[in-house]
Amino acid sequence: MKTEKADWEGKRGDKWNDSLSQMEAMLRPINKPLIELLNLKHSCSVADIGCGGGQTALEVYSHAPEGTKVYGFDISSKLIESANSNLAHKSEHLVYTVCDVAKSMPKPNAFDKLYSRFGVMFFAQPEQAFLNLSEWLVPGGEVVFAVWDSPQRNPWIRIVKEVVGQLVNIPTMDPDLPGPFRYSNKEVFFKILSKSGFRKLQVKDWTESIQIGGGLNAKNASEFAIASFGIAEHLFESGNEAVNEGKLRLEKEFQKYEKAGKVTLKASVLFFTGIV
Ligand SMILES: C[S@@+](CC[C@H](N)C(=O)[O-])C[C@H]1O[C@@H](n2cnc3c(N)ncnc32)[C@H](O)[C@@H]1O
């Protein structure tokens, strides 16, 4: 069986890295509400969990009061390499490190705040990872975790799934396994977080438009989604014919949502907040 480390360090991490600039451009609208919830009023020490190519950490850093230190952690060495190479200047106040947060610990009580944009749903060992994270925070330290709401509330991915499902059989996802919608059930996530020592838990719904690939037309958005969304991997398992047919059908669907040459669709995110 493939482990999460191999998956994100290997094929999955490489795939995310290959489409990094378009993925990050597409997800950029999530940074604003996340940064608001981080409530960065005084200089402090902040950790980005599953920081990927580092776009969010960079934005958090540029919005934070002077003296703030932002540390990005990710299991994928390739993504950490990209995050570092995207930095215009090296700074000891913005540092990216390869780290499996379920296994390693920088230091207990190391951070005042900790957040993740879509990293925490992919932990292979969630209990261990969340327990570690709660220990990384100083007493009273705060968390903000952005996770996807259900596919029904996320047409940007639901449409892709429907097209793939017309062509190949998609096995039913076990909701307990790593995946983008794992914590779309609020009660499930509240339970894990409170078991790991997080308190005063709250959740805020956020629904806005996002642009596929950060502003691509229907043809390019279809190419991008088939090449980079995990759900489209089922097409590749069935061969070129399925892939090409998938691209055509998806382009047709995306045309319905193309505005000024950009495929624009609704996305819903749940922001979980709490303290230790
Ligand atoms: C969907 S990507 C999101 C990346 C980034 N936060 C963003 O929004 O662009 C999920 C990230 O979580 C990372 N990840 C998964 N499991 C991890 C773990 N146990 N420790 C650290 N990072 C992990 C992956 O390598 C990947 O970069």
The ligand as a Gaussian input file, in Angstrom:
#p B3LYP/6-31G(d) Opt

LIG

0 1
 C       -3.793000      20.328000      -1.213000
 S       -2.124000      20.671000      -0.866000
 C       -2.227000      22.355000      -0.249000
 C       -0.929000      23.092000      -0.323000
 C       -0.967000      24.562000       0.124000
 N       -1.350000      24.702000       1.508000
 C       -1.873000      25.379000      -0.754000
 O       -2.999000      25.693000      -0.340000
 O       -1.465000      25.702000      -1.879000
 C       -1.861000      19.729000       0.602000
 C       -0.460000      19.858000       1.154000
 O       -0.355000      19.171000       2.410000
 C        0.922000      18.556000       2.459000
 N        0.909000      17.459000       3.443000
 C        0.136000      16.336000       3.425000
 N        0.393000      15.576000       4.501000
 C        1.334000      16.227000       5.237000
 C        2.004000      15.929000       6.471000
 N        1.761000      14.824000       7.165000
 N        2.928000      16.830000       6.932000
 C        3.191000      17.967000       6.226000
 N        2.589000      18.275000       5.053000
 C        1.653000      17.427000       4.561000
 C        1.158000      18.104000       1.021000
 O        2.490000      17.793000       0.721000
 C        0.608000      19.274000       0.226000
 O        1.569000      20.253000      -0.059000

